[in-house]
Amino acid sequence: MTLENEGLAASWLFAGWTLYVDGRFTGEGVDIQLPPKEWQVLQLLLASDGVLMTKDRLLEQAWSRGEVAEESLTRCIYELRKHLRKDKGFIKTIYGKGYRFTCAVTVRQHIQRQPGQARVPRICSACGQVNHD
């Protein structure tokens, strides 16, 4: 369900937060590299467009290689909420069913660089700072 296709990648933006296709997560003073499962679960929630993601569906899509305990998903959601700090309520628990992401999400597509290709500096039109997208 990642948006990588023919050199295109995506970043997900919501309420000052950004999740990058490489697992980097930034916003609210946070700039971390999410562990693969946390990245995958958050990406699935962001891509769900506010629709309920059942526990079974999240487990099936994030842990596609066999048996996994539901506690792994619960722990992953706990860690994501910790990263989100005051915005932890964006991940709403639907008891007995699953989770819903309640904040509007914007997908920003961009061209992936080839390995060794230099980053292109860009100037943000809003603040004038140099960004490397």
Secondary structure, DSSP 4 states (H G I P E B T S, - for coil): ----BTTEEEEEEETTEEE-TTSEEEETTEEEE--HHHHHHHHHHHHTTT--EEHHHHHHHHS-SS---HHHHHHHHHHHHHHHGGGGGGEEEETTTEEEE-S--EEEEEEPPPTTPPP-EEE-TTT--EEE-
